[in-house]
Amino acid sequence: MGERHSTTRRPLRRFLLVAALPGLPLLLLVLLGRGMRHEFGDLDYFSADGTRISSPIEARRIPEFNLLDQDGGQVSRDTLAGTFWLVACLTTDTATTPHLARLTQQLLWANWRYRDEPDVGLLCLTLDADHDSPERLSRYVSRNERYNRYPGKWRFLTGNQDILDSIIAAGLGIPRDTTDPFNVATLLLLDDRGYVRQKYLASSEHEIGDAVEDIALLKKRKKEMDRQWNTYAEAQPLPFLGPRMGSDEHTVPKFALTDQNGREYSHRDVAGKVRIVDAFFTSCPTICPVISSQLARVHDKLWAEGLEQRVRILSHTVDPERDTPARMRRYGERLGADPEVWKFLTGPEAELYPLLQEGYLLTALPSDTAAGGFFHSDQVLLVDAQGRLRGTYDGTRTSEVDRMLGDLMVLLAQSHPSP
């Protein structure tokens, strides 16, 4: 009886196995895909020592430079901004580069995929400026970019070889073999801000295919950011805050204080920039560490969105007697603060307190009963580029700081239509 029951189940098992076979490849793709590079929808950055990092803070970026392209035009890092570049290092001298035809073929493959898209290009740095004059490079480029719809998609740079070598080795971190200096096997992908986002083996068709996909990934991310930026630009404008709510008459007064590097920092340094403002002191045992950790998150967001040049975080101590520049610098370093973006400010009490109380409308005063000896506001302020108060938020609450980030984007998007 048991044998008969087992026999009747065999056809059913065979049927289920056959039915499941078409789904096995899909299951394998799902399982294997967990380790693939694109799982999280973005690419890492590279630190100076070549390790992968998730933030552009201290990430490897093509340095400032001034060189010539194949048309004799001046090219700088700013010239490259707004375009995604696949970077190669080579010379057109076939005597020293027997693999030139093969490398050119690889570059053409990537170029062909994006020939109709103006924001993707090929950037080549010469390894032999003595040979690669603009005239020679112009002939090389014109032969190979004739299918491009837009001019300037292939830039071949020449000029001072010492500068070029420094960009390649120190700036971009591309290794050179001293026994074969004209054979550089590394390609790089630069994003539209000049940060290194990926490395590839130039001779590998598989990795060139990866480069094509990675460019598409960065372009998709940029498109999503542009769409969000347009949403911010169309949002309801932020109100004006101050003694008279809704009035734009109240502005933060002029000031001259001292930052964590011991340098003067004044209203002139924040002209045209949006400010995020708070009051703190380094020995605060209660709310300051919470607010500072929230502002550290804001600081990293500014870098991730490419807004570090347009916004400044200003943290004003309420304990100027003990909070020396050196002490504030150590405090900022523990938070990972870029000293150009996040300023910790001190100065005479007679200047600090009126600025906080009357300029920013924050509470700040010594107190015998408050923890740490000072009573100050837990609010973080948003101040526009004209020095007007536009938002106030509880700096101890993540939801409030998130709201501030949204308002910050609105403020920036409505003052400049493009990021």
Buried (B, 14 or more C-beta within 10 A) or exposed (E): EEEEEEEEEEEEEEEEEEEEEEEEEEEEEEEEEEEEEEEEEBBBBBBEEEEEBEBBBEBBBBEEBEBBBBBEEEBEBEBBEEBBBBBBBBBBBEEBBEBBEEBBEBBBBBBEBBBEBBBBBBBBBBBBBEBBBBEBBBEBBEEBBEEBEBEBBBBBBBBEBEBBBBBBEEBBBBEBEEEEEBBBBBBBBBBBBBBBBBBBBBEBEEBBBBBBEBBBBBBEBBEEBEEBBBEBBEBEEBEBBBEEEEEBEBBBEEBEBBBBBEEEBEBEBBEEEBBBBBBBBBBBEEBBBBBBBBBBEBBBBBBBBBBBEBBBBBBBBBBBEEBBBEBBBEBBEEBEBBBEBBBBBBBEBEBBBEBBBEBBBBBBEBEEEEEBBBBBBBBBBBBBBEBBBBBBBBBBBEEBBBBBBEBBBBBBBBBEEEB
